[in-house]
Structures are given as structure tokens and as C-alpha cells.
Amino acid sequence: MANLRRVLLTVLAASAGCATSPTSPPLRDSTVEFRLVSERAEHNTVPMLHQSPWEQKTLHVQKHAHLCGRDLSGARVAKGRGPNRGLYSVQLTLKPESAAKLEELTSRNMGKRLAIIIDGEVLTAPVIAAPIRGTAVSLGLYIAKARASELARRINGAVR
């Protein structure tokens, strides 16, 4: 009975968004998707709310994911530098064949937004300013270490 109680408390803590220890295993049911954003609602888009400190907006996100958890090798927390010192970001590592897909996708869609969605939540949706090359991709978010650690843990749970 004590083990069942401990499992239930762990599940409740995780669902309440409580911080987890760095040794916590990745969440195996997480999802990560990279999807393009359209300017307006279309038959191939779904509305998704994007909330950030500077924007709360409904985006028209394409239904088709161009990249997902299978395209990643992992995620890690990275320290911010310069003006972002004291904050943290999440750096994704793409598989080589997936890096080529992302480069081709971003080359063809400069000026459009690319939504990065974790567990159904639009985490970020930057405008593609230039082709993204290489296997290391920073999410470009500078946040508290606990939040970055939790995001990296969730992303690592989507890696297949």
C-alpha cells in the first residue's frame, strides 16, 4: 500500500508541474513536433494558443509535423551567455538525416514561423530568418534552470 501511495504522489506531483530532480527519468509519453505556422486558418491547420511573456496569440498551425521525437537524439540544458547570463535554454540534438530535413524545410520557408510543440503546447514559434544548419538546435528560450530541466526531460521522453 505504501508503494502505491508513493507512485500516486509521484504522478500527482508530475501532473501538477512540480520540479523534478535531475536524475528523474524522461517521460516516455511526451511528444515533440516541429510544424509550420500559416498566416490564416486553412483546411490543413488547427488553432493553437501560443503564450509567452511578450505574446499571447492563436496561431494557425499546420496539422502535419515535419519533424518529431524520432528525429531527435536528445535534449540538454545549456547556460545562457552574455545578456542571458544566469538563465538557461534547451539545446536539441538532431539525428544527421533529420538535420538535413530541417535545413531543407527552413531554406524553403524563410519568413514563416516554425512552431515547436511539446505535449500539445506551443513552446516557441520563431520566424525563420535563415536556414537552420547542423545537428545542434537551441530553442532560443532563456528561462529558469528548473523550467529548462523539465522541458529537456519532457523532450528526452519523446526521443525514440
Rosetta silent file (secondary structure, phi, psi, omega in degrees, C-alpha in Angstrom):
SEQUENCE: MANLRRVLLTVLAASAGCATSPTSPPLRDSTVEFRLVSERAEHNTVPMLHQSPWEQKTLHVQKHAHLCGRDLSGARVAKGRGPNRGLYSVQLTLKPESAAKLEELTSRNMGKRLAIIIDGEVLTAPVIAAPIRGTAVSLGLYIAKARASELARRINGAVR
SCORE:     score description
SCORE:     0.000 S_00000001
   1 L     0.000  -38.130 -179.816    0.000    0.000    0.000 S_00000001
   2 H   -64.404  -38.477  178.245    2.863    2.391    0.795 S_00000001
   3 H   -64.181  -40.889  178.439    4.365    1.798   -2.673 S_00000001
   4 H   -62.702  -42.079  178.700    1.022    2.574   -4.331 S_00000001
   5 H   -62.279  -42.467  179.896    0.756    5.800   -2.318 S_00000001
   6 H   -63.276  -42.175  178.101    4.302    6.798   -3.342 S_00000001
   7 H   -63.111  -45.073  179.203    3.501    6.132   -7.034 S_00000001
   8 H   -62.743  -40.969  178.188    0.294    8.171   -6.807 S_00000001
   9 H   -64.695  -39.459  177.543    2.119   11.076   -5.148 S_00000001
  10 H   -63.184  -44.268  178.857    4.794   10.977   -7.850 S_00000001
  11 H   -64.152  -43.819  179.267    2.138   11.023  -10.580 S_00000001
  12 H   -64.065  -41.148  178.940    0.248   13.856   -8.870 S_00000001
  13 H   -63.679  -42.469  179.789    3.437   15.882   -8.418 S_00000001
  14 H   -65.609  -41.693 -178.048    4.388   15.414  -12.081 S_00000001
  15 H   -73.029  -21.363  178.299    0.916   16.366  -13.309 S_00000001
  16 L   -84.045   -2.192  177.979    0.896   19.443  -11.074 S_00000001
  17 L    83.395   18.572  179.591    4.053   20.715  -12.799 S_00000001
  18 L   -67.247  146.652  177.794    6.306   20.234   -9.757 S_00000001
  19 L   -66.568  146.877  179.335   10.027   20.373  -10.416 S_00000001
  20 L  -114.580  161.741  179.696   11.732   17.012  -10.569 S_00000001
  21 L   -72.283  156.005 -179.119   15.220   16.036   -9.603 S_00000001
  22 L   -61.646  -18.918 -179.513   17.905   15.988  -12.331 S_00000001
  23 L   -91.348    3.038  179.232   18.058   12.204  -12.028 S_00000001
  24 L   -62.149  139.666  178.678   14.372   11.780  -12.864 S_00000001
  25 L   -70.312  156.531  177.664   13.862    9.507  -15.841 S_00000001
  26 L   -64.016  152.154  176.586   12.466   11.013  -19.048 S_00000001
  27 L   -78.916  118.092 -174.233    8.708   10.986  -19.504 S_00000001
  28 L   -77.118  -11.905 -178.792    8.039    8.249  -22.055 S_00000001
  29 L  -100.310    8.577 -178.581    4.674    9.594  -23.168 S_00000001
  30 L   -72.520  155.719  174.674    5.920   13.021  -24.243 S_00000001
  31 L  -130.074  145.567  175.230    5.611   14.295  -27.814 S_00000001
  32 E  -132.190  133.311  178.467    7.664   16.860  -29.710 S_00000001
  33 E  -139.718  144.896  172.362    6.686   18.248  -33.106 S_00000001
  34 E  -110.903  116.341 -179.062    8.033   20.879  -35.479 S_00000001
  35 E  -132.049  144.076  175.606    5.180   22.362  -37.542 S_00000001
  36 E   -74.172  154.086  178.685    4.914   25.347  -39.860 S_00000001
  37 E  -111.188  133.512  177.468    2.506   28.161  -38.999 S_00000001
  38 E   -95.234  158.194 -179.787    0.152   29.639  -41.629 S_00000001
  39 L   -68.090  -30.856 -177.147   -0.916   33.282  -41.787 S_00000001
  40 L  -144.299  168.902  178.820   -4.616   32.384  -41.557 S_00000001
  41 L   -63.688  133.963  178.014   -6.913   29.440  -40.882 S_00000001
  42 L  -137.606  171.200 -179.347   -6.846   26.855  -43.671 S_00000001
  43 L   -62.800  -23.917 -177.092   -8.178   23.331  -44.129 S_00000001
  44 L  -103.537   19.026  179.759   -4.784   21.906  -43.130 S_00000001
  45 E  -122.317  160.943  172.797   -4.319   23.983  -39.945 S_00000001
  46 E  -130.239  143.228  177.192   -5.507   23.831  -36.354 S_00000001
  47 E   -75.272  134.478  177.251   -5.727   26.784  -33.961 S_00000001
  48 E  -139.077  136.098  179.503   -3.230   26.602  -31.092 S_00000001
  49 E   -80.133  131.806  174.930   -2.614   29.157  -28.370 S_00000001
  50 E  -115.103  117.776  179.223    0.936   30.460  -28.080 S_00000001
  51 E  -117.244  130.556  175.178    1.709   32.145  -24.778 S_00000001
  52 E  -144.967  172.653  179.411    4.979   33.828  -23.987 S_00000001
  53 L   -59.814  -24.673 -176.372    5.990   36.799  -21.845 S_00000001
  54 L  -113.695   -0.757 -177.019    5.584   39.098  -24.873 S_00000001
  55 E  -154.196  135.719  168.060    2.801   37.431  -26.861 S_00000001
  56 E  -131.443  110.048 -170.254   -0.487   35.623  -26.373 S_00000001
  57 E  -150.234  144.339  172.560   -1.849   34.721  -29.766 S_00000001
  58 E   -85.508  123.368  179.264   -3.772   31.994  -31.528 S_00000001
  59 E  -102.671  150.162  175.871   -1.608   30.537  -34.269 S_00000001
  60 E   -98.970   91.713 -173.096   -2.840   28.568  -37.276 S_00000001
  61 E   -92.327  131.746  179.103   -0.501   25.599  -37.012 S_00000001
  62 E   -60.903  144.611 -179.816   -0.328   23.077  -39.833 S_00000001
  63 L   -68.040  -32.234 -176.536   -1.641   19.627  -38.927 S_00000001
  64 L   -80.666  127.163  175.095    1.381   17.908  -40.476 S_00000001
  65 L   -90.288  126.484  179.354    4.513   17.648  -38.329 S_00000001
  66 L   -80.359  -31.896  175.974    7.707   17.963  -40.381 S_00000001
  67 E  -138.029  153.721  178.871    9.891   16.658  -37.553 S_00000001
  68 E  -147.352 -169.194 -177.112    9.047   14.805  -34.325 S_00000001
  69 H   -55.798  -32.038  178.734   10.644   12.945  -31.425 S_00000001
  70 H   -65.130  -19.358 -178.501   12.005   10.225  -33.724 S_00000001
  71 H   -86.733   -6.015 -176.448   14.149   12.896  -35.395 S_00000001
  72 E  -103.517  150.125  171.860   15.929   13.821  -32.166 S_00000001
  73 E   -97.027  -24.450 -179.111   18.863   12.208  -30.394 S_00000001
  74 E   164.848 -179.368  178.533   18.226   14.119  -27.176 S_00000001
  75 E  -141.991  149.869  177.996   17.973   17.429  -25.368 S_00000001
  76 E  -144.943  160.046  177.406   20.093   19.094  -22.730 S_00000001
  77 E   -84.619  135.398  178.516   20.088   22.245  -20.637 S_00000001
  78 E  -124.484  139.908  178.415   22.531   24.936  -21.785 S_00000001
  79 E   -74.986  140.072  174.780   23.667   28.007  -19.817 S_00000001
  80 L   -73.639  154.551  179.386   22.888   31.408  -21.283 S_00000001
  81 L  -124.245  166.224  177.108   25.753   33.738  -22.163 S_00000001
  82 H    56.661 -126.400 -177.500   26.164   37.499  -22.419 S_00000001
  83 H   -67.324  -13.478  179.269   22.858   39.254  -21.737 S_00000001
  84 H  -100.113   13.815  179.081   21.247   35.870  -20.989 S_00000001
  85 L   -59.645  136.295 -178.737   23.765   35.014  -18.273 S_00000001
  86 L    92.468   -8.981  176.273   22.041   33.417  -15.295 S_00000001
  87 L  -112.645  172.454 -175.792   19.301   31.961  -17.487 S_00000001
  88 E  -134.290  155.987  176.985   19.127   28.639  -19.279 S_00000001
  89 E  -130.475  175.773  176.865   17.960   27.279  -22.612 S_00000001
  90 E  -115.850  126.976  178.023   17.288   23.853  -24.059 S_00000001
  91 E  -107.973  126.143  178.391   19.533   22.558  -26.826 S_00000001
  92 E   -94.635  146.250  172.280   18.215   19.804  -29.067 S_00000001
  93 E  -114.550  120.202  179.629   20.426   17.327  -30.874 S_00000001
  94 E   -92.953  150.417  170.721   19.027   16.144  -34.207 S_00000001
  95 L   -68.149  149.148 -175.702   19.925   12.939  -35.973 S_00000001
  96 H   -53.600  -43.490 -179.514   22.059   13.749  -39.077 S_00000001
  97 H   -67.375  -30.560  178.323   19.326   12.832  -41.588 S_00000001
  98 H   -75.278  -33.449  175.969   16.837   14.948  -39.623 S_00000001
  99 H   -61.779  -39.119  177.334   19.221   17.906  -39.581 S_00000001
 100 H   -64.892  -39.433  177.317   19.219   17.771  -43.390 S_00000001
 101 H   -63.355  -42.293 -179.578   15.380   17.737  -43.361 S_00000001
 102 H   -67.394  -39.047  177.754   15.292   20.772  -41.049 S_00000001
 103 H   -62.438  -43.824 -179.662   17.795   22.654  -43.197 S_00000001
 104 H   -66.365  -42.940  178.765   15.733   21.981  -46.322 S_00000001
 105 H   -61.412  -47.205 -177.920   12.474   22.925  -44.552 S_00000001
 106 H   -73.031  -28.687  176.099   13.858   26.179  -43.185 S_00000001
 107 H   -64.589  -39.100 -177.702   15.551   27.049  -46.508 S_00000001
 108 H   -81.686  -13.464 -171.510   12.176   26.820  -48.296 S_00000001
 109 L  -127.167   31.530  178.030   10.193   28.659  -45.621 S_00000001
 110 L   -60.885  140.239 -177.942   12.214   31.711  -44.608 S_00000001
 111 L    92.206  -13.885  176.728    9.978   34.454  -43.231 S_00000001
 112 L   -95.435  165.426  177.217    7.435   31.926  -41.918 S_00000001
 113 E   -94.350  146.654  176.598    7.065   30.784  -38.326 S_00000001
 114 E  -120.470  112.334 -179.768    8.055   27.309  -37.162 S_00000001
 115 E   -83.955  133.691  172.118    6.175   26.087  -34.086 S_00000001
 116 E  -109.097  116.560 -170.935    7.923   23.740  -31.703 S_00000001
 117 E  -115.075  126.957  177.560    5.210   21.879  -29.832 S_00000001
 118 E  -119.899  122.035  178.852    5.758   19.784  -26.725 S_00000001
 119 L    51.268   41.689  177.063    2.888   17.684  -25.421 S_00000001
 120 L    80.999    1.975 -179.755    0.366   19.782  -27.370 S_00000001
 121 E  -108.185  127.737  175.702    1.729   23.111  -26.086 S_00000001
 122 E   -72.588  108.329 -178.610    3.325   25.629  -28.456 S_00000001
 123 E   -77.843  -45.079  178.834    6.596   26.211  -26.659 S_00000001
 124 E  -155.240  154.427  179.628    8.013   28.667  -29.161 S_00000001
 125 L  -146.767   68.632 -177.975    7.224   29.770  -32.713 S_00000001
 126 L   -73.028  156.725  172.787   10.080   31.874  -34.064 S_00000001
 127 E   -77.083  134.688  179.230   10.192   33.387  -37.534 S_00000001
 128 L   -76.539  108.504 -178.099   12.649   31.507  -39.739 S_00000001
 129 L   -92.065  -24.996 -178.085   15.290   34.141  -40.526 S_00000001
 130 L  -159.178  160.708  176.655   17.828   31.818  -42.159 S_00000001
 131 L   -58.275  139.790  177.307   18.260   28.117  -42.878 S_00000001
 132 L   -94.524  117.926 -176.042   18.955   26.123  -39.721 S_00000001
 133 L  -114.966  148.818  175.133   22.063   24.020  -40.281 S_00000001
 134 L    97.031  174.313 -176.912   23.710   21.339  -38.179 S_00000001
 135 L   -93.442  -12.682  179.833   22.601   18.846  -35.601 S_00000001
 136 E  -101.373  123.165 -178.469   22.540   21.234  -32.597 S_00000001
 137 E  -129.961  123.685  175.500   19.483   23.485  -32.340 S_00000001
 138 E   -90.665  139.286  177.753   18.787   25.856  -29.450 S_00000001
 139 L   -69.901  -15.024  176.811   15.162   26.578  -28.656 S_00000001
 140 L    75.499   10.801  175.716   16.137   30.221  -28.132 S_00000001
 141 L   -95.943  137.346  174.939   14.248   30.423  -24.850 S_00000001
 142 L  -119.756  108.432 -168.362   16.096   31.807  -21.850 S_00000001
 143 E  -136.744  176.864  177.674   14.330   30.624  -18.737 S_00000001
 144 L   -63.667  151.244 -176.854   14.930   29.449  -15.176 S_00000001
 145 H   -59.600  -39.726 -179.068   17.064   26.343  -14.779 S_00000001
 146 H   -62.860  -41.880  179.675   14.200   24.297  -13.251 S_00000001
 147 H   -67.885  -42.887  178.921   11.904   25.027  -16.232 S_00000001
 148 H   -62.293  -40.282  179.154   14.694   24.268  -18.753 S_00000001
 149 H   -64.198  -42.599  179.488   15.444   20.976  -16.944 S_00000001
 150 H   -65.022  -42.566  178.371   11.786   19.965  -17.012 S_00000001
 151 H   -62.769  -44.154  178.852   11.496   20.787  -20.741 S_00000001
 152 H   -61.017  -40.336  178.246   14.661   18.808  -21.535 S_00000001
 153 H   -62.757  -44.302  179.274   13.260   15.888  -19.543 S_00000001
 154 H   -64.859  -42.305  179.433    9.958   16.023  -21.445 S_00000001
 155 H   -64.023  -43.799  179.270   11.746   16.267  -24.806 S_00000001
 156 H   -62.265  -26.453  175.686   14.020   13.338  -23.940 S_00000001
 157 H   -70.441  -19.007  179.789   10.855   11.365  -23.211 S_00000001
 158 H   -91.914  -12.249 -178.750    9.789   11.873  -26.832 S_00000001
 159 L   -70.455  127.825 -177.908   13.065   10.603  -28.290 S_00000001
 160 L  -116.811    0.000    0.000   12.511    7.183  -29.840 S_00000001
